[in-house]
Amino acid sequence: MRKALGVSLVVFGLLVASISWAAPDVRVQGLFGGSAVLLVNGKQRLLKQGQTSPEGVKLVSSSSRQAVIEISGQQYNLGLSQHISSGFQAADVAEVRIPRAPNGHYMVGGFINGRPVEFMVDTGASSVAMNLNDAERLGVAFRRGKRIRVSTAGGVVQGFEIDLDKLVIGQITTYKVSATVVVGNFPSQILLGNSFLSQIEMTEEEGVMVLRKKY
């Protein structure tokens, strides 16, 4: 009886040890040049390059597209909304979490037709919008689109209405997204408007905007 109890205690001790040494669950919520917002075991951590969270997660480097984190001497590359479970398995989740920037806006990296861009979420914009220079830089064939007139702060200017072949935010991919290309330098930031936002579920949780793909 004593021997059986001893074995049970040893097994229990090993289980406790394995639980206590389990790797933390890490999800990337926001990506910036030189810093990242991570959700570690359910707690939000803003880390700068070289910093380590109380849970032992070190941010090695970060850009607008991915973060390199280190756990127990092993490094992992994670994109926006990807996460690592206790088994170190990266999982794709059709959800994007965007922390509010100091200026009050929501900024998020993504891709237009496979080319990297930084968006500003704008629920007041009817469509994805960009200026002429950004459109040319991204190779958007806007001159094939419909000519329109666009009202801006500087007055009414010429623009083009066109569909973007592919728009990607984190693990959310949409196709044939309506966009407006404005002749001139407005808007200064590419706007993520309702032609994209209407295709997803959008909520806000304590200063973090959550985008989820509809199924």
N, C-alpha and C positions, 0 to 999 in steps of 0.2 A: 504494500500500500504506500509506504514511504517512498519507495523507488519510483512508483508510478506518479506520485505527486511531484517528486523532484523533476522527473522528465517533463511533466506538464508545465512546471514553473520555468524550465529552461526554454521550452517552445514558446511560452507566453513572452518571455524576455526577448527572444529573437524577433517575435512579431512586433513588439513595441519598438525595438531598435530599428527594424526595417521601416516602420511607419515614420519614426522620427527622422530617419535619414532619407526619406522620399524626396525626390526633387520637387521644387515648387512649381505650381501651375503658372505659366507666364503668357500673357496676351499683349500684343502691341496695340495700343490705343491711339497713339499719335506719333508722327515722325517729323523731325526737324533736323536741320543741319547742326550737328554737334550735341543734340539732346533727343530724348524720346520719352513718351508717356507709356509706362508699362502697368498692366494690371497683374500684380503678383499675389497669388492666393486670395484674390478678391479685394486687395487693397491697391489703390492707385498710387504709383510712384513716378515722380518726375526726376529722371536721372540725366546728368550731363556725362559726356564721354569720360571714362575713367572712374566714375562713381559706382559704388556697390550698394544695393538695397539691404535693409536689415535681414532679408531672407537669403542673402548670399548671391543675388543676381547682379552681375557686373555688366555695365554698358561699355563695350569696347569701342564701338563707333556707331554713328548714325547719320543717315542722309534722308532726303525726302522720300526715298524709295524703300530703304530697308534699314534694319538695325542688326548689329552684330552683338550678341550677348554671350556671356561666359558663365557657366555653372559648373562648379567642381572641376575646373580646369578644362572643360570642353566648350568649344565655341559653336554657335548656331546662328544662321542667317534667317531673319524673319521679316516678312513684309507686313504691311498694314493689315490688322485684324487676324493675322496668323497667330497661332499659339503653340506652346509646348506643354504637353501633359506630363504627369509624373513618370511616364515611360519614355520621355523625350521623343514623342512622336508629333511632328508638326501637322497641324490640321487646318484645312481650308474651311473658313466659315464665311458665308455670304452675309457678312455684317461688317460695317465700318463705324468706328467710334472716333469722333473728331472733337478734341478739347477746344474750348473757346480761347482764342489768342488774346494777348493783353489789350489789343485795340478793340476787342468786343466782337470781332468777326470770326467766322469758322473757315479755316484754311485747310486744304487737303490736297495731297499729291495724287496724280492719276495719269492716264494716258489717253490721247486722242489719236486714233488710227495708228497706235503703236508707238507714238512719240510722247516722251514725258512732259507733263505740264503741272502747274500749281493752280488750283481752282480756289475761288472764294465763293462759298455757298451764298446764294442770293434768292430767297423765296419770292422776292418782288419782281424778278426777271422772268418773263414769259418763256424764254428759251435759253439755252447755252449761248453766251455772247462773247465775242472777242473782237479786238481791233484788227485792222488790215495787216499790220506788221506781224502780229502773232499768227494770223492765218497763213501768211506766206512762209513764216518760219516752220510751221507745222505741215506745210505741203497741202493745205486744204484747197481744193479746186473750187473756190467760191464763185469764180466768174461763170461757172456753169449754172449757178443758182438763179433764183428769181430776184430781180432788182426791186428794192423796196425803199421807202423813206423811213428814217429812224429819228425819233425825237431824243435829243441829248441835252445836257445842261448848257451846251454852247449853241443850241438851235437844232433845226432839222437838217440831217445830212443823209447822204446816200448810203445804202447798205445792200447786202445780199442775204437771201434766205436759202439755206442748203441743209441737206442731211449729212451728218457725220457717219461714216461707215461703222465705227466702233468707238465706244467710250468706256473706259475702265476706271473704277474707283475701288482700290483694295481688291476684294474677291468678287465684286459686283461688276458684271459686264452687260452692257446694253448695246443694241445695234440700231442703226438708222435713227439717230437722235437729231431732232431739228435744232439748227443753230443759226445765229445771226452774226454776220461779219460786217462791222461798221467801218466805213471809210474814214480814216483819221486815227488818232491816238486814244480814242475812247472805245471801250473801257480800258483803263490802265491794267486791270487784272482780269483774267479770264473768269467769267461768271458761270457758276453752275446753277442754271435756272430750272424752271419747272418742266421743260421738255424732258429732262432727266429725272428730276425729283418726283414728278407725278407717276413714275414707273416703279417707285420704291416706297417702303414704309419709313417714315421719318418721325422720330421722337427726340425729346431732350431730357437728359437725366443729370441734374446738378452741374450744369455748365458743360456737359458733354453731349454733342449731337450724335444720335445713333441712326445710321442708315441700314436698313435691312432689305434684302431682295425679296420681292413678292414671288410667291409660287402659285 
